[in-house]
């Protein structure tokens, strides 16, 4: 069974009116400041008045104070697939992204299924996996800083997204709106309550359908996998003889 994103959290926060009410948690790798934390709580919690926390975001437990009721945002979390489908349409998108960002094809092993260049940027395969699972995200409202919601094995936390893909003078620069959506989803996945499950994607030696159907959101994942494969075959181009 998949583990929850909350496993390993070194920061937990509670409703100050009742320390038994756990609102969520966070793995602090060093980049999240008090200001960032308050911004994140603004996504995660719904209040009528401003919230307050301690001055320094050190490891430990935090009581969230507010002069009004604190409600956890129940906005739906959207599951994503880690897909490596290849089609003529997707290769064309990939080539255009490489031209915009000045990289070669070998620098990116994943592909996207969205045609607009504003909806993509280059990621190596292992980073793509973290991004698809909401374990790594970019906050466009904090100087495009990378936030690692999992243990920072590769020292990504605190880095800044390469300006080459977010040049505001380029009509095809990556969309701030989509980066903001992804960051919001990452907050919900990793910091709300016990967190969402981190799904398994390597089914070597296993029955993928059976294993997936037994996981949380199993039916939804199977439907997404089937839809992705049908869409990939729709645009598949046979190799020339």
N, C-alpha and C positions, 0 to 999 in steps of 0.2 A: 504494500500500500504506500502511496506517496506521503512524504512528510509535509507538515505545514510550514509556511514561510516564517512563522514566529519562533521556530526552533533556533536557539542560540542568541535570542535577543538579550542585549546587555543594558537596555534602557526600557523601563516599563512606566506607563502613566495611568493614573487612576482619577476617578471623580473625587475631588477633595471632600465632598459631602459624605462619601462613604468609601473608605479605603478598600472595601471588598469588591467594588465595581471596577474591574480591569477594562480600560478603554482600548488598550493596544500596547504595542512595543516596537522597538527599533534596534537594529544592529548598527551601532555607531562605530564607523571606521575612521572618524576624525574630521570629515568634511562638513558635517551638519552643525551649524552654529545655532545659537538661541533664536536668531531671527529666522533662519531656515525652519527650525522646529515649530515656531509659532505659525509660519506660513503653512506648514504641513498639517498642523492641527486645524487650521482654517479650512482645509480640504476635508479632513476626516471627521471633524466635529461640527455640530450645528448649535449655535448659541445666539441669543439676542444681544448680548453685550460682550465686550472684549474679554479674552482669557488671559491668565497670568501664570507664569511658571518661574522657577528659580533663575538667577542671573546667568549661571554658567552651565552649559550642557555637558555635564560630566556623567560618567556611568552610574547607574543606580535607578532608583524609583522616584517618580515625580507625581505630585498632586497637582491637578489642574483646577485652578480657582476661577470662578465666574459668578457674577451677581445674578445670573439667570440659569435656567435649566440647561444641562449639557445633554445633547442627544447625539449618538453616533450616526453618521450619515449612512443610509442604507442604499445609496446609489449602486446599481448593479456592477459587478466586476465582470469583465469580458475576457474569456479564455482565448488564448492564441495557440496556433499550431506551430511546431518547428517543422517547416516543410522545405524540401530540396527538389521540388518538381522542376523539370527543365522543359521549356517549350520555346519555339521561335519567338513568340511574343515576349516571354520573360527574358530571353537572351538579349533582345533588342533594348529592353528597359535597362538591363544590366550594363550594356555597352554605353548607353547614353549617360548613365551615372558615372561610369569610369572616365568618360570624356570630360564631364563637368568637374570632377574632383581631381583630375590629373593623375589617375592611378591606372595600373594595368589590370587585366582580367584576373591574374593570379593572386591579386591582393584581396579578392573577395570570393568566397566559396558559396555563400548563400544567394538566393534570388528572391525577388519580390513579385507579387501578383498585382501591383497597382501601377498604372502606366505613368502617371504624372511624376516628373523628376522631383517635385516638391515633396513627394511621399517616400523618398528613399535617400540613403547615404551609405557609404561603404563601411562594412564591418567584416572582420575576419570571422571564420566559422565559429570559434569558441565564444567570441563576444556576441555574435548573432544569437547563439543559444541562450546566453544570459539575458539579452535584450528581449527575446521572445517570451521568456519566462518571467518577465518583470523583475528580475533580480538586479538589473542595471538599467539606469535611465538617465536622461539629460534634462536638467531644469532650465528652460529658456528664460525664465524670470530671475535667474541667479547667475547671469553671465555664462550661460550654457555649461554650467559645471556638471560633471558626471557624478552621480550618487550611486554607490554600490550598496544595495539592500541586503546582500549576503556577505559572508566573510570575504575580505578583499585579498584573495590569493594572488591576483595578478597586479596589484597596486594601481587599479583604475580609479579608485575613489578620489575625488578632488581634482581630477584632470579636467581640461576644458575641450569641448568639441572643436575640431579643426575648423578654422574660419573659412577654409576653401569651400565648404558645402553650405555655409550660412551667410554668404556675402549679400548684404541687403540690396546691392546694386544689380545683382543677378536675378532676373525674373524667375529663374528655375531653382532658386535656393531652397533648402529644406524648410518645410512649413513649421513656424513656431506653434501654430495651433495644434498640429499633430504631435509635436514633441510635448506640448503641454498636456494633451490628452493622455499620452503614454505615461508621463510622470504621475498624473493623477491616478491612473489605473495601478501603477506600481505602489503608490501609497496605500490604496485599498487592499491590494494583494498581500502586502508585507506588514502593514501596521495596524490593520483593523482587527481587533479581537485576537483570535488565535491564528489569523492569517489564512490565506488560501493555500491549497495543496500545490506542491512542486511536482509536476507530472513526470513520469518515466517516459523516455523516448527511445531507449535502446532495448529492443525486444529480441536480441540475438538468442536463439535457442528456445524461444517461447512462442506461444500462440498469442499474437498481438491482439486479436479481437477479444479473446477470452480475458486476457490480462487487463485490457482497457475497459471492458464492460464491468469489471469488478471495482474500478476506481471511482472516486467521487466525480461527478459530471461525466460518467462513462458514456452514457447515451449521446450527450451533446458532442463529445469528442469524436465518437465514431461517425456521427453525421457530418461533422466538419471534415474529417479525413476523407470520407467518400466524396463529398462535394469538391474538395481540393483536387482529388485525383481525376474526377470527371472533367473538371475545368481544364486541368493540365493536358488531358488527352484531346480536348477540343481544339487546342492550338498546336498540337504536336505536328512537327514537320518531318517527313521521312528523309533520311540522308540520301544524297545523290549517289547514283551508281558510279 
